[in-house]
């Protein structure tokens, strides 16, 4: 009889179905007030962003620091769609994904010639340019932001409260993780890994480096756009340029670095931990940049592969110990 672990490896969709059932039941067991489901929805949104950022940064090895700009594009696409067309989440979401994917192409093109800190500067410049355009453009609500963005209504049920909206954000989060998992286990994921390890070797093996770099940026932008649209409709349905600053950008990076670059499950853990820390440190707003910057430095120095890498190493060590013990017993 197969073990549960082997079954889940062979049929990963079963693991996601189990996770869906558990997360559906979680509110009734864990949530005691209105703020906790709001925080849970925010964690789901950040997991989507972290999963996308992990594709381009963790798997493809591209040093991008402009993901917050793509997140803003997704949010403001959804916000402007409501403001000028009166549309809801389920129309705004695919439009936001398409628009953000186009911006992902613009962010990805510099990667053809730039690497490392130069690419980081180019992407952070792009993100800040997006924020400044939003902040100074009356079309986007300027410094007033966009308010009263409605929550969806399904079969007569309004998801206008945090404890209800959680059931919108959570399934989208699980779908994004499943898509990320499936993608990175495919030939495309292996091409990303090859580019991360050595671009010249990847090219000599027949991999179209430019194509896959651009694809990584576009896919990560799709994740950011989806997360941004879901965030725009999150109760109370208000977005502002100050939600897309350098601090939020460093927060997203911290999630991926803490979880472990190139580790899907690590990015989930990182998103959960960093979101909670970010929420706790809100009263210390002026020190948040220092807190998250110090966190990244600490992780790089003492846990370079993040929490995910640390857990992987633990299980690998346990496996070798069991194998060694089995060999010693066999010899005796």
N, C-alpha and C positions, 0 to 999 in steps of 0.2 A: 504493500500500500504506500502511495506517495505521501511524503510529508507535505504539510500546508505550505512551507516555504517553497518547495519545488513546484507545487501547483500554481502559486502566485507568480513565480518566475516564468512558467510556461504560458500562463493566462493572466497577464498583468491587469486586464480589464476587471477581473474579479476583485483585486485589491482596491481598485478605485470605487467599485460598487460597495464594498464593505466600508470604505472611508466615507462615502456618501451617506450611507445609513447611519453611521456613528455621528457624523456632523449634523445630520438632520435631527437627531435626538439630543444633541449637546445643549441647545438652548434651554430645554425643559429641565435639564439636570444642573447646569452650571450657572446660567444667568440669573441674577437676583435683582437687577435694576435695568433701566433703559440705556444706560451708558455702556454697559458691557457688550450688548449686541452691536452697538455702534463701533466699538473698538474691534470686535471680531470681524465686522464687515471691512473695516480699514485694514486689518491684517490680511484678509483675503485679497484686497486690491493690491497691497504691497507685495504679496506673494506672486501675483501675476507679473508685476513689474520686475521683480527679482528673477523670476524664471526666464523672462525675455532677455534681461541684461546678462544673465549667466550664459545664454547662447552665444552672444557676440563677444563677450569678454572672457568667460570661463572656458568655452569650448573652441571658439575661433581665434581667441588670443588677441583681439583688437582692443586697444586702450581707448575706450570711449568714456567721456565724462559728461556727455550731453543728453543723457536719457531723460532728465527732468524736462527738457524742452519738448521731447516727443510726448511725454506724459501730458504736458500743457496743451499741446496741439490736440490730443484726443479729448481732453476736457472741454476746451473752448470750441471745438467742432460740435460737440454735443450741446453745449450751452447756447451757441449761436443758432444751431438748428431749431432749438426750442424757441429762442427769442424771436426769430424772424419767420419761422415756418410753423411753430406750434407743435412740432413732432415730439414723440416720446422716446424712451430708451431703446425700444426694439427696432426703431428706424434709425435713431442716432448712432447706435452702436456699430452697425456695419459701415455706415458712412464715415464715422470717426476712424475706423480701422483702415479704410481705403486712403483717406487723406493722410493719416499718419504714416502709412506705408510709403507714400510719395515723398514725404519728408525724410523717411528712412533712406531712400535712394540718395537724396541730397547729402545726408550725413555720411553715407557709405562711400561716395565717390572720392573724397579726399584720402581714403584709406589705400587707394591705388598707388599713391606716391608718398604718403606720410605714414610714419610708424612711431610707436612709443609716445614720448612726451609731446611731440609735434602734432600727432593725431589727437591727443588729449586736449591740447590747446585749441585746435580747430573745432572740435565738437563742443567744448565748453563755451567757446565764442558763439557758436550757432545757437546753443541753448539760451544764452543770455540775450542774444539778439531777438529770439522769439519772445522772451519775457518782456523785453523793452517795447517791442511792437505792440504786444497785448496791453501793456500798461499805459501806453500813450495813444492808443487807437480808440476813438469813440465808438467804432463799429463793434469792438469787443467789450464795451462797458468801461474801458479805461480803468481808473483807480477805484471806481465804484463796484467793479466786478459784475457778475450776473447772478441774480437771485431768483428764488421761487421756481427753480427747475423741478418739474414734477417727477414723482416716482411712478413706476408702471402700475397698471391695473390689469389683473388676469382673472377671468371668470368672475368678474364683479368684486374681486378682493383687491383693495388698495394696499400697496406695499409702501405706505407713507410713514411708517414708524420704523425705527432702527431694528426692533426685534422681528419685523416682517421683512425688511429689506435684506436682512442677512440671508434669507432664502433665495434671493436673486444673486447676490455677490458670491456666495459659496459654490453653487454649481458652476458658474463661469470660471471660478478659480480652479476647480477640479478638472474642467475641460481643458484649460490652458496647461495644467501640469501634465495631463495625459497626452496632449499634443506634443509638448516639449519632450516627454519621455519617449514617445514613439519616433519623433524626428531624430533624436540623438542616438537611437539604436539602429537607425537606418544608414544607408550608404552616404547620405548627406551629412549625418552626424560624424561619420568616420572621416569624411573629407574635411570637416571643420577641425577635427583633432589633428589631422595631418598638417594643415596650414598653421595651426597653433605651434606645433613642434618644430617645423622647419618649412618655410614657404618654398625655398629652392628645391628641396627634396620632393615636396608635394607637387610642384610644377613638373619636375622631371618624371614623376610617376603618372603624368597625364591628367592631373587635376587642374581645372581652369581656376586659378587662384582668384582672379578678379571677380569672376562670376560668383564664387562661393563666399567671398568677402561681402559682396553687395547683398547676396541672399541672406547672410547672417544679420546684416544691418536691417534689412527689410522685415525679416521675421521678428527680430527684437522690437522693431517699431510697431508691428502689429500687436504684440503683447502690451506695449506701452499705451497704444491708442485705445485698446479694449479696456485697460485699467483706468485710463483717463475718463472715458465715457461713463463707466460704472461709478467712478468717483464723483463726477459732475451731478449725477442723479441721487447720490447718497444723501439721505435726509440730514440737514434741512434744505438741500439743493442749492448751495451757494458756492461759487468759485471766485477767487480773487488772485491777481498776479503775485501777491505775497505768499501764495501756496506753492510757488514754483521757483524758489530761490536756491542759492548755493547750499544752504543748510539741508534742504530736502534732497539735493543732488548727492551730497556727502552721505546722507542717510541711506539712499539706495545703494551706493557703493559699499557702505558698511555691511549691509545685509548680505551681499554676495561674498565679500571678503571674509566675514565672520562665518558664514555657512561653508565656504570653501569653493574656490574657483573650479568650475567644471563638475560640480557635485549638485545634482538636482535636489536631492533630499536635504542637503546642507543649506541650500538657498532658502528652502521653506523654513527651516529652523532659524536661520539668520533673520528672515523677515519677521517672524514671530517675536524674537527677542528684541530686535532693534526697534520695532514698532512700539513695544511695551516701554522700552527705555526712553524713546522719544516722547511718549505720552507722559511718563513720570517726570521728565526734565523740562516740561513746558514752562513751569514757573522760572526756570533758569535759562530763559531763551538766549540771553547774551553770551552764555557759556556753552551752548549746545554744539557749536562748531568745534570748540576745543575738546569737548567730551568725545564726539564721534571721531575727530582726527586722532586723538590719543588712543581710542579703541582700535582704529585701523593699524596704527603703529605697533601697538601691543600685540595684536594678532599676528602681524607679519613677523615680528621678532620671536614670539614664543609658540605660535601655532600657525606656521606658514600655510598649511593646507586647510585651515579652518576647522570648524566642528565636524563637518562631514568627513574630512580627511582623517581627523583624529579617531572618529568612530570606525571608519574603514580599517585603519591600522590596528585598532583594538580587536576587531573580528578576525583579521588576517593572522594576528599573533595567536589568538585563541585556536584558530584552525591548525596552525603549525604545531602548537603545543599538544593538541589532541593527536595529531599525526605522529609526533615524536613519541608520545606516551604509548600509542598503539604499537609502534615499531619496537620500542623497548620491551613491551610485554611479549610480543611475538618472538623476540630474540631469547628472552628468558624462558 
